[in-house]
Amino acid sequence: MNDADSNDPAHRIAPTARPSSMPASKHAALSGWGRFPICESDIYRPEKFAELSAVVAANSQKLIARGAGRAYGDAALNGDNRVVDLQRLNRMLEFDADSGILRAEAGVTIDEIIRVFTPRGFFPAVVPGTRFVTMGGAVAADIHGKSHHRDSSFGTHLLWFDLMLVSGELKRCSREENGELFWATLGGMGLTGVIVEVAIRLRRIESAYIQGETIRVSNVDEALEQFEGTDNKYEASMAWIDCLSAKGALGRSVLQAGNFASVESLPRNLRSEPLHPKQSSAPAVPFNLPNFALNPLSVRIFNYAIYATHRDKTHATVSYEPFFFPLDSIHNWNRIYGKRGFTQYQCVWPMAESRAGLIEVLEAISGSGRASFLAVLKKFGAQEGMLSFPMPGYTLALDFPVTDGLLEFLDGLDQMVLKRGGRIYLAKDARMRPDTFHAMYPKLSEWQTAKAKADPNNHFSSTLSRRLQMDPA
């Protein structure tokens, strides 16, 4: 999660007596990417394995691991307890070009992997909407991306990981070795132990460019029709969706779908360096925008402009960056919501309920006048796991600024999703009620059994796990 503003009085060095291998801690206010909520914790930033082991072994307080700070809510917060930041444990250890298998420490980010291996003709098999996610975070959230309907989640391409238990013992976890712990940790939000090292399989690519289509559609039914129609043709797809449209235009969208391009199919001017696309400099939001800057009127104008500037159907060749990571082109974009912060709401419905569920939620949002600046629709495919979020069906992700009545409104959306057999993504949640969570995740008791074996005293705990009452009784 993200350190609160540096002038916050909660930022202070907390002197502590510690063994020589124990890194210093800093007491600081932390938040997720949504900057809501904010919690104070003692934060450790180990640089060596021995330092990490010392932090875990000093088990007088609850502990949660933290990566690059891109979970939106309270998944890697630990109010009045300890957080271990793994970003300095970020070494790439071994790579086999024949198999595409990479061994890396948990603090390595997708961005670092892309920058090292894309020029060599490799790319992560699954990427989320930001490339600034660590390997540990990718495992803990079992991240997904635009290609889930083809490639499933991150865990499908994960061979094994090493997990540090509260005893300091390292366990190698894979489908064949410590399989129960493997499935409990994948999507388990860091609550079974500290992920130390991973082995993943990268995919081969001929170029770093995406070729595909942009299709403007006028309502929900056309959007779903286009998703189904492009399924077999394109490996990655998503749609920006206008949540303020209503009636016959409800759910009007701009769908993007594409595949990695072969060298032969590239325009001639790109064929000489197909794995080296030009990198554009990313502007930054320099300060928190005032709360009034993002309101229903400004969002309505933005949505109209997005929809109006796209033609009904276009074909294009673009770099992987704007296709997979459009928001990364603006540093600190979360500041557009101001100091109040925002919460991201991502839900999924089973396939048979997706159309009705999507219409129901979009009508509720449109009727409320609550503006979601960023709204994304994707299709999910097959999925394994105990607490992994995806299921075969459609998923909608929305951003809402934190305003009066928002949490009660989202509670209402939860009930709409729940009654249709859907669920909410834990990596983006900051406010779901425990009874709702327990009803949405039918394998929770199976996960709790595995958690109890690995961590019988609930040493690994977070603000999220306590809010949702995840720990075994």
Secondary structure, DSSP 4 states (H G I P E B T S, - for coil): -EEPPTT-TT-EE------TTSPPEEEEEEE-TT--SEEEEEEE--SSHHHHHHHHH-TTS-EEEE-SS--SSSTT--TTSEEEE-TT---EEEEETTTTEEEEETT-BHHHHHHHHGGGTEEES---S-S--BHHHHHHHT---TTHHHH--GGGGEEEEEEE-TTS-EEEEESSSSHHHHHHHTTSTT-S-EEEEEEEEEEE-S-SEEEEEEEEESSHHHHHHHHHHHTTT-SEEEEEE-TT--GGGTT-EEEEEEEEPPTTTS-GGGTTSTT-PPPPPPPB--SPPPGGGSSHHHHHHHHHHHHHTS-SEEEEEEEHHHHH-GGGGSBTGGGGG-TT-EEEEEEEEEHHHHHHHHHHHHHHHHHHT---S-EEEEEE-----SS----SEEEEEEEEE--TTHHHHHHHHHHHHHHTT-EE-GGG-SS--HHHHHHH-TTHHHHHHHHHHH-TT--B--HHHHHTT-S--
